Amino acid sequence: MSELLAGHPSGAVALVDADQGLEVTYGELRERVGQSAAWLRRELEGGLVFHVATNTPASIALYLACLEARCPVALLEPAPADRLEPLLRAYGPDAVLLPADTEMPAGRRPGPMLPEAEYRMALRRAGSGPRPLHPDLALLLTTSGSTGSPKLVRLTRGNVAANARSIVEYLAIGPGERSVQSLPMHYSYGLSLVNSHLLAGATVVVTRHSFMRPEFWGAFDRAGCTSLAGVPYVYETLHRLRFDPARHPSLRTLTQAGGGLRPDLIQAFHDRARAAGARFFVMYGQTEATARIAYVPWERLGEKIGFIGVAIPRGRLSLAPVEDSEQQELIYEGPNVMMGYADSAADLAAGDELNGTLRTGDLAAADGEGFFKLTGRLKRVAKLFGRRISLEELEHELQARYPVDAAVVDRDGRLLVFAVARGDVDLTGIGHSLARQLGVPPKSVHVEAVAAIPLTASGKKDYKALPS
């Protein structure tokens, strides 16, 4: 994509494969993207592409080639072929780009060899006609980070470029930065790492190792990585592992998004980062806004713990009243807001349905300085015995009062609390206390012990995967 790659010195390093010890310069990346883009134009003529994305130079080059060739591309997580079936049936893409060792989806035929040999192509059966695609449609991302739902977010090239520019500006990303790809590329936060660093002429470092493995940190230090990005699960795990930024001299910036991090952990990583001469940014975003919406300036974090911060450059945050409630919904306006959702192939021809305004579905409040704080989730509000209860607030309160990690759901007018104990705790007593607090009969609240709260690929609580 010309906006992401143009103007950078040809000899500057764009990508590092830390496992293979290989570097790809901007000149080489532009050449690879150009070759694949020309190939895609010839073979697909702007058709819809599903790309099973991996954190590899080949995957990044093919993603950029799809944008360059104006082939709308959906980035998907690596998964068994049968897990792709719901999306394949819903959208019938013209081509699927698969890692070479991946099983061919049913009903697909092998395509010609790709310029990027690590991938192969699966094509629709002959005789399938073209489908209408909106000319501005460039990128499709899943809303949950998994292939289980056919709902996709429709994004334009302008959305991608605008969000990348804003991120570059508030994080002050320059050509000397080296970002380790610690998050999957099919996830909007992970993809924003690629987009923002390439736009800035910086370097993206990829490794196949998990952040929990010593090999990851060996690659991190060898490549001289300057930044680390993580969702709450990443920072919770690093905290348990007693991670210290000072052990990695090149590390200058830590960023966190993908859900709310516990205030005590925000304080801990803020303190550790400052002691190591590094910055810690807490951010907020949604795939519907390409990636990021708000951030807390690192130098203000100590006094703004618990806030999502201020709008990213060229964005605007405001509050709108919620009907029959004293609470307010967070509204975001900016050039990175999606065109709308898609649930089937027919939706891919639709134009911009939001006009740059996103109702986030999050409840929020603002302080006197214009810093915003989430207070709950609009769609996770239960009505129990005539009372409106924010399940998000209830979770935060339980986790603050008791040594538990909690997921609260409303099922058939009954509150179910799934709890992971982090110490000695009387779960039955929690249930009784909660019922008294809410003024509801004890039988309407049930607390169940679980070994772990299930998470989506992006590290958020997966409420659909909780026991039924």
N, C-alpha and C positions, 0 to 999 in steps of 0.2 A: 504494500500500500504506500503510494508516493508520500503521503503526509507523514508516515512513520519513519521512512528510510531516506528521504531526500535530504541533500545538503551535508551529510556527514562525511568526513574524510574517508576515502576508500580503504586506507590502511588501518583505521581504528577498529578495535575488536568489538563486534556486535554480540557474539554468542561464544560461550565456553562450555564444552562438554567435559565436565570435571572428571567423569569416570574414564573417558577415553583419552584425556589429556590433549584434546583438539580445540583449536580456535577457529572461528569463522569471522572474517573481517566484514565490514559493511559493504565493501566492493564485492566480495564473494557472495554475501547474502543477497544483494541486489541482483546479481547474475542468476543465482539459483531461483529466486522468486520470479524473475523475468522468464526464465525457461519454463517453469511450471505454469505460469500464467498463460503463456502462449499455447502451451499444450492443452490447458483447460479450455481456452477459447475455441481451439480447433475441435476438441472432442465433445464439448458440452454446450457451447454457444450460449453461455449465461444460465445454464440449468442449475437446479437446486442440488447442493452438495451436503452430505452428512459426513463430518470429519471426526473420527474417533481420535481424540487428542491425547497426546502423551508429552511429557516434559523432555522433549528431544529437539535438536536443531532441525531435523527433518519435518517434524510436526509443525514447528513454528514457521518454517519456510512455506509449507503447504497452506497454512492458515492465511499468511500474507498473500500468497499467490491467488487464493480464492477472492480476496478483497480486490486485488489488482485486476483480475480477470472479470470482475463484476459477476461472479457466481455466488449468490447468497449461500452462506455456509452456516450450518448448525454444528457447534462444538459439543461433543458427547463424551462421557466418561468411558474408559475401557471396560467392557462388560461382555459376558457370554452372548452369543448371537441371539438366543431366545429372549434376552432382556431388551434387545433393540426392536423386537417385533412390533410392540405397540406404536412406536414412533414411525417405523417403516410403513405400517398399514395406514397410519393417519396422514402421512405426508407424501409417500411414494417418491422419495428423492431420485433425481436422475442418476446420481452416483453416490457411493459410500467409499470413503477413503479409510482403509484399515491398515493397522500394523501388519507387516508381512506374515507374521506367525499367527494371525487371527483367523478363526473359522469364518468361512463365507456364509453370509445370511441366506436363509432359504428363499428361493424364488429369484435369486440374483445370478448373473453370469459374470465371469471374470472379464475385466476390461484390459486394454493394452497396458504395457508396462509404463509406470510413472517415472518422471525424471528423478524423483526421490526414491531410491531403490528400497528403503526401509519400509515403504508403504506399497500397498496394492489397491486396485480399484475394483469395486463390485458395481455392475450396471443393472439398470432395469431391463426386464425382458423386452426383446424387440417388439415393436408395434405399439408401445405406449406413447401416446401423443404428448406434446408439451402442455404445461399448465401456466396460467397467468401468474406473473410475479411482479410486485410493485417495483418500479425502476429504482427507488431509493433503498429498497431492502438490501442489507449487506450481511447482517449477522443475526443468528438465532441462538439464544441461550436458554437452558432449562431454568425454571424458577426455583427448583429444590436441590439442584446439584445432582440429581439422579435421573435415570432414564425411565422411572416408573410412571411418570405423568406425561401426557401428550402436550400439555400447555407449554408454549414457548414464548419468550420475549422477543419482539421484533425491533431490531436496532438498525440505524443507518450508519454510513461512514462518518457523517457529521457528528452523531452521538459518540462514536468511538474516539474520534480525534479531539472533540471538545473535552471529554472527560480526561483523556490523557494529558491535554495541555493544562487543565486545572490541577491535576495531581503533580505534574512536574513543577508547577509554580509554587504550591504551598509546601511541598516537601523539599524544594530547592534542589531538584535532581539535575546534576550536570554530567558532562561527558566522562568525568573521572569515577562516577559511581559504578559499583558492581553489585547487582541484586541477585541473591540466590533464589531459584525458583522453588520455594518451599511449599507452595500450594499448587493443586492441579490446575492445568491450563484451561480445562473446560468450565471451571468455576469463575464467576465474574471477577472476584478479588484476585485470583491467580492470573487471569488474563490481563488485568489492569497492570500487573507488574511488568508483563511483556510489553504492552502498548506504551506505557509511560517511559520506560527506560529506553526503548528504541527511539521514541520521539525525541528524547533528550540527547541521543547519541551516546548513551551509556552502554553498559555491558550486562547481558543476562547470562547467569551461570546456571546450568542445569545439572542435576544429578538424579539418579534413580533411587538413591537411598533415602530412607525416612529420617526426619530430624531427630528421632530417638536413637539412631545408630551412630557409633563413633566415626563410621566412614563418611557420614554427612559432614560432620564437623572437620574431619580431615580435609575433605574437598573444599569446604568453606574457607579454611585457613590457607590452603595452597593457592586458591584462586584469588585471595585477598578480597573477599566479599565485604562490602561496606554496609549492607542492610539486610534485615531479616523481617519477614512478614508472617503473621500468625493469626489464626482464629482463637477464640477462648480456650479450646481444647489444647492447642499448642502451648499456650502460656501456662495453663494449669499443669500440664505435664512437665514443662521446663522448670516450673517452681518446685515440683516434687523432686526433680533431679538436681535441684540446687544450682541451676544455671547461673553463671556469672558472666556478664558481657566483658568484663575486664580480661577474661582468659582468651579473648579473640581480639587482638590489637587493631585489626582493620575495621572492626564493627563500629559504625558511627550512628546508625539509625535503626530503631525497632518500630514497627507499626503493627497495630491490632485493629481488626474489624471482624465482621461476620457474626455479630451478636455481642451481648453485654458481658464484659469481664467483671468478676467480683471486685468491689472497691478495694479490698485488702491487697489483691494481686496487682491492681493498677498502681497502688502506692508502692508496693514492693518493687515492681519493675521500673517505676519512675525513679525510685531511690537508687537502684542498682545502675540504671543507665547514667544518671547524673554522676555517680561515683566513678564510672568508667569513662566519663567525658563524652557520652553518647546522648542521643535524643530518643524519647519515647513518645510516639503519637498514638492517641486513641481516636478512632474514626468510626463513622457510621455510613452505611450504604445500602443500596438495594440493586439487584440485577435490573430492575425496571428503570433505573437511572444509569445504566451501563456498568457502574461499579460503585462510585463513592459520592456522597451527598454532603457530609459534614465532617469536621475534624476539630480537635482541641489543640491549639498551638502548644508545642511541647513546653515552652517556657511558662505557660499558664496552667499546666496540668495539675500541679500540686495543689492549687486552690480551686480546681474545677473537676475534681474526681467525682464520677457519677454522671457527668454531662457528656453529650455527644458533640457539643461545641457549636461552631458557627458554620455557615454555608461555605462550600468550596468556592474559589474564585469564579465569578460570572454566574453563580447560583443564588437563589433566594429562598429562605425559609420563612414560613408564617404559620399561624394557627387558625383553625376554623372550628366553630362550635359543633358539638355532636348533639344531635337531636335527643331530647328527653334525658339530657345529662349535663352536668356541670363541667365535664371534661372537654378537651379540645384535641382535634386531630392535627398532626403535623403535615403541612403541605410544602412540597418542594417545586420550585420552578427553575428551569435551566435548559441549556441546549443539549444536555446529555439524557433527557427524558425520552424513553422509548416511544415508538409510534403506537404501540398497543400490544395486546396478546394475540397469539394464534392457538387454536385448538385443532385445526385441520388444514389441509392444503388450500382450501378455498379462502382462508383468512390471509394467505400470503400475498394476495392481490390488493389488500386493503391499504389505504393511505394512513396518514397521521391522525389518530383519533384523540390524542391528548393535548396536542398543541403546546408542548413544553411544560405542562403542569401535571404533577403526580400527587395524588392523594395516597400517602404512604401506608395508611391503615394503622399507624402507630399513634398512640396518645402521648401528648407532650406538654411541657410548660417551658417558659423562658424566664430568665432572671433579668435584672435591670441592665445588664451589659449586653443583652442579646445572645447569651449562651443558652442553648436548648438542652432539655433533659427529658428523656423518655419516662412516661409514667405508667405505661401499659400498652396493650394491643387491642385495637378496636374490635377485631374479629375474634378475640379470645376473651370475650366478656360473657360470663354465665349469669343467668337469672334464676336465683334460688329463693323460693318462698317470697317472691316479690322484690327481692334485692338484686341489684346489678353488682356483680363481683368481677373485678379484673383478675383473671387467672395469672397474668404476668406479675402483677403487684403481689399477689398471694405467694407466688414462688419466691420472689425476692425477700419477702418478709420471713417466710419459713427458713430460708437459707441463712438469713441474718440472725435469727433467734436460736436455731438448732444446728448441731453439727451434721447436716444432711445436704445432699444435692437432691433437688425435687423437680418433678414434672407434674403439673396439675391439669386435669381435664374434667370436663363436664359431660357426664353421660346419663341421659334420661333423667335430668333433674337431680343428679347425685354427684357430689364432688369426689373424684378419685385422686389421691395423692400417691404417686410412685416415688419412693424415697430410697436413696443410697446412703446408708449411715456412714459417717466419717469418724465415729467414736461411739461411746456408750450412749444410747438414746432410747427412750420408751416411745415407740411408734404409736402404740395405742393411746398413750397419754397425749401425744401430739394431736391425734384425731379428736379426742374429747375437748381439748383446749381450743382447737380450731372451731368446733361446733359452737362452743360457748361464745367465742369471740364474734362469730357471724350471727349468733342468735337463731340457730337452726337446730332441729333434732339431731342427736348424735348419729342416728342411723343414716342420715343424709351425707355423712362424711366418712370416707373409708381410706385408711392409710395402708399401703402395701409395700413391703420391702422388696427391692429388686437389686440384682447384682450390679447393674449399670443402667444409666439412662441412654437409650439408643440415640445415635447422632446421624445426621445426614452427611453426605460427602463434604459439605462445607463446614461441618463442625457444629451445626445448630441442633437443638433438640428435635428429634423425629417423633412427633406425637402420634403419627399414624402407625408407628412400629411398636408402640407400647402394648403390653398384654391386654387382650380383650376380655 
